[in-house]
Amino acid sequence: MMEPLWERGGFRIAHRPGQGEALVIAFASIGHDVTRMPSPEFMRSTAGFPALFVMDEGRSWASGADFAPGLVAALAAVRARQPVNRIVSLGVSMGGFCALAASDVLRIDATLAFSPQFSVDPAVMPGETRWRDWTSRIPAFRPVCAPLQGWACLFHGMQDDATQALAFPQQPGIDQFLFADQGHSSLAPYLRARGVMRGLIEAAVAGDRRRLVRIATSAGGRLRAKA
């Protein structure tokens, strides 16, 4: 059962209790029905873990004024009920960008970002038009580019996401997995179909980089070489 903890400014954050002191925060993508609030994502893959599910009706790529206050308030509400000693954020596409952006607000220990954009600001990525119906409504991009803090694991399908993928800088603490045979929309479903999504989340929760790299590469991901 999920309990709403925040519903303001177009953001909805719901809490599902679980076992352990590691909190998973799952950010929704734009969803399939753009006339409605996105549905919570990763519910099955995160089963058993205490979790927050973040949905953004305005599809603001973390630029909405209530993004940070909502996260802070929701985390405080969870901590009032149980200890939280580790936080893992994750999401697909816009959700992946938001999972990375959350590190500007909270201390995130590990991030799993599937098909995240480096930026949707046309000043940064002028050739990117796939989400322009939504991004054209954003008055100011905050953040302009996806933050990279802590341990962040990026997953990209190179069939149509190479420009976004290669725009991410290579730096310590960042593991980027490139899937030559997948695209932006197919990558996360492919990983679920391979049965590896749960393992990736468990490895991130445990802080087990060796296991995470093994799972991702066994599913066909190539670890981007460090510059």
N, C-alpha and C positions, 0 to 999 in steps of 0.2 A: 504494500500500500504506500502511495506517495502522498506527501503532505506539502501544500504550497507554503513556501517561506517568504517569497517576494513576488509581488505582482504590481509593477509600476513602470511607467514610461515605456510600455511596450515589451518589457522584459518579464518573463515568468521563470522562477527558480523553484523547483520542487525537490524535496528530500525523500530518499528511500533509505530506511535504516538497514544496517547489516552488521556483520561480525568483523572485529578487528579495529585497529586504530589508524588504518590507512584510508583516506577519503579519496574517492574518484569523482572528478567533476567532468561531466560529459556535455559538450556544447553542440547544439543542433545545427545542421546545415540549413539552407534556405527552404528545403522540403519540396514536396511535389505539388502542393496546392498553395499557390502564392496568395490566395485570398484569405487564408487562415493562418493562425499561429502555427509555426512548425511543431511537429510532434517530437517528444523526447526520443533520443537515439542512444544506442548501446545498452539498452535495458537488459537484454539477454546476456551480452558479453560481460557485463559488470555484476551479474547476479551474485549475491552473497556479500559484496563489499558495501559499506556505507557509501552513498552516492548522492550527488547533486546533479540535477538535469536542468540545463540552462537553455531557454528558448527566447528568440528575439523576433518579435512580430515585424519590426521595421527593417530587418535584414541590414543592420548598420555596420557589420564588420567591426564590432567592438567600439564604434564611435559614438554610440548613444550615451547620453549624460548619465543614465542609470546603470550602466554596465559595471563600473567600479563600486558604487554604493551597494548595488544588489549583491555582488560577490562578497563584499566585506560583511554585510548584514547576514547573509545566508551562512557563511562560515562561522560567524559568532554564534548563531543559533544552534548549529551543530555542536560546536565546542561547549556550549552550555549543557549539552546532554551527554557527551562522551569525549574522551581524549582523542585528539587527532595529532599523530606524530609524523605523518607523511601525506603529501598531497600529489595526486597524479591527475593531470588534465588531458583530455583527448577530444578529438572531433574530426569531421570530414569536411573538406572544402572550406566554406565560411566558418564552419565549426572548428576546423583545424587552425585557421587564422586566429579565432577567438581563444582557442586553447593556448596558443602561444602568447597572445596579448594578455592573458590572465596573469602571466608572470610579471607584468608591470604593476599588478594590483596586489597579488598574494605571493607568498613564498611557495613556489611550485617546485617539487623535487624532481619530477619527470613529466615530460610531455610527449604524447603520441599524436602527431599531426598527419592525417592522411589527405593527400591532395591539397595541402594548404596553399593559398596564394602568398607570394612574397609581398605583393601590394596590389590593390585595386584602384589606387590613385592614378588617374590618367597622366598626371605629370611625371610619375615614376615609370609606369608601364603603359605608354601611349598606344601600343598595339593590342592591348587586352580589351576586348569588347563583349566577352561572353556574359558578363553580369551587369552590363551598363544600364539596363532597365532599373536596377536597384541602386547601383553605386552613383548614378546621376542625381539621386535624391539626397545624398549625404553632403551636408553643407561644409563639413570640415572633417578630414580623415585623422582620427586619433586612435591608434598610432598610424602613421603613414605607411610604415613597413612592419612586417611581422617581427616582434622582439624575439631575440634568442638569448635566453638566460637559463642557467642551470643545465640539466641534461635534457636535450630535446632530440627526439627521433622523428625525422621527416621521411614520408613515403610518397613517391611520385610515380605516376604512370607516364612514360616518356613519349607515348604516341601523340599526345596533344598538350602535355604540360611541361615540355622541356624548357621553354622560355622562363616560366615561373620557377621551375626547379633550380635552374642554373643561376638564377638571380640571387639565391640565398648564399651568403658568404660562408666560406669554410672556416671554422674556428673550433677551438677546443670545446669539448662537451657536446658537440653536435654530431649526430650520426644520421646520414642521409642515404636512403635506400632507393635506388632507381630500378624501375620495372619496365624493361624494354617492350614487353608485349601487352602492357595495360595502358589505359587512358585515364583521364581525370575521373570520369564517372564509374568506370568499371573496377578500379583498383580495390576499394573497400569491399564491394560485393565479392570480388575474387578472393580476397583474404578470408572473408567469412566462409565462403564455399570450400576453401582449402582447410578450414577448421583450425586456423592459426590465430585468429583474433583474440581469443581468450588467453592463449599462451603469451601473446605479446603484452597484454594488460597485466597478467600475473608477473611477468618478468619486470615490467616497469614498477609495479607495486613493490616487488622485492628488491629493486635496485640491482637486478642481475643483468648487467650489460652483456656478458658472454652468452647467456641463454637467449636474450632478445636478438642479438646479432645472428645466432645460429638459426633461430626460427625464421627470421626475415629472409636470410639468404637461402634457406632451404625451400622457401616459397617462391624463389626466383628473383629476389631483390639483389642488386649489385651495390655494395657499399661504395659510395662515391669516394674516390681517392682524395686524400688531403693534399692541398696545394703545397 
